[in-house]
C-alpha cells in the first residue's frame, strides 16, 4: 500500500488505491473464479440452518451407504446419514476453522512482528529467535502436537492451527516493518513528537497491511487443510458433528463399497483450497504496486 | 537585506560547543558547533553535502539515537533546559510543539494511508488538550495559512492527490500547527522545482514574520541565504568555519572556504571562462586533517595550517572566522606571497 501511493507513482487525481486494486482484482479471471468458489461455500455454510436439508445427525438403518439418488443427492454414509447435509454443515466447521485460526494467527503474529521490526535490538532478537524455532518445526506437526496437548475438539484445533501459523505473520510483518520504518514519514511522525504506539498503529501498520491481507487469504487455505487433517486424525471436530476431515476418515474404510463417501469431502476441500489460493494470488497481483 | 531584528533579545536557542561522534568513528562528526538564534531571527546554516548540517539539526531535535550518536561535549540551551540532556519522553513532548522541523522530501514525508487533515490534526491533538473538532479546525486554519486553496475540502485529500509543492505546504502547516518557538527547515526546497522553490521560501518567510518563530534554515543554496537570512553559519567538515550577519558574509567573507563558496555561485549575465569551483572533496571522517580541516583544498594553505586547528576569531561586530590567516588581504599583502 505504501508504495502504491508513493512518489514513484504519478498521483492519479481521482482513483483511490483501494479502488484501483479492486478493479485489478475484478479484471483477473482466476481471481474472480476463486472469489466465486469462496463466496459459494460461505453462502451455503451460513445458510445451512435454513436450507431444506435433512438433519446431519439423523441416522437411518434403512438407508446405509446408498449411492447418490434423488432422495439423497450425494448418497448416505455408513449409518445412513445424508451426505449432502453433512457436507453443508461440515462446510461451516471447515470455513470457521480456516478463518478463526487465521484471525488468531494475525492477532498474535502481527503485533509481535510490529514490535520486533520497529524496536529492533534485543527485543527483535528474542522474538525472531522464537519465531525461527517455531518455523523450523513443520506447520502440521506443530499443529498436531498443540492439538493433542490441548485435547481434541474443534475450538482447540482452531487454536492449535492459529498458534502454528503465528510465526508466518511475525516474520512477514517484521520484514515489512523494517522496510516501512525507514520511510521519511515515520521520521516525520517522530519529529512531531508522536509516541511509539501512535507511530506503530497509525503510521506503520496501515502501510504494511496489504501483504498481510494476501498472506492471510492464502493461509486460510492452509488452515482448512490443517483442520481437515486434524479432524481426519480425530483431533478436530468430534463425532457425531460433521466435518470434511472426519468424513474422509470414515470414508477410507469404505473406499471400495461406497467411494462417494470420499468423493464429496475430498472434492470440497480441493475446491475451497483452490478458491482461497486463487483469490489470494489475485489479491497479491492486485495490491502489487509494481504492476500497472 | 533585512535589518537585524531585536539584536539584544535573549536567544531562544543557544548551542554552545556541540560535538557529536558516531559510535566507533575515529573523529567527531560535528565539533565545536556554537550558535544562537533569537525570536524572529533567521539563521542559515550553509555548507556542502556531508558537512554536518543535517546531523546538527537532527541532534537538536533529539532524532539521532543517543546510542549511535554520542554527545561528546556541549550544550543546547532551549530556555533553561539543555536539549541534549532531556529524556526521550520530554524531547518527544517538545518536538512538533515548541521545536518543529521541516524535511527535505515532501513527496515521502507524509503518511500515504492517512488524510492530510487528520495528519495535521493529530499533531495538534498530541500536544494540546483540545477536542478532535478543534484540532480539525486548527488543521483547516493552518492549510489556509500556508495558502492552500479550498483548504476545507483539501483536508480530506490523501498525500498522493497533492503535488510536491502542496505537500511541502502541508508539512509546513504541520510544523507550525502548535506555534513553535524554533522552526528548523532542513533543505526544504531541494526536492522541488525552481519556481515552486521560490514560492515555498517566500511562504516560510511570511509565516515566520507572522508568528515570530526563530528559523534555522539549512541549505546549500546561497540564493536562499541571501533572500532570507539574518545571520549565516558556514560549516565545513563538521566545524563552523565562519559566521556573521548575512551582509558581512556576502560582502566580506574571511574564510577561504566561504570565499570559494561565494565565487562558485553562477550570476546572471555573461561569464568569461568556467564557473569557479572548490577543488577536491570533503575529507572522509576517518581521514580528517589534524589541523585546519580545509587545508587539503585551501589555495592559501601554509605549513602550519595542517598542524594546528584554527579557532573562531572575531573579525568585526559579531563576525567570526576560523582561519589562521584571516583577514587574507592584509596577511598576504604583508608577506608578499
Interface residues (C-beta under 8 A of the other chain):
Chain A: X1 X2 X4 X5 X6 X7 X9 X11 X12 X13 X16 X17 X183 X184 X185 X187 X188 X189 X190 X191 X192 X193 X194 X195 X198 X202 X203 X206 X207
Chain B: X61 X63 X91 X92 X93 X94 X95 X96 X97 X100 X101 X103 X105 X107 X108 X109 X110 X111 X112 X113 X114 X122 X123 X126 X127 X158 X159 X160 X161 X162 X163 X171 X174 X175
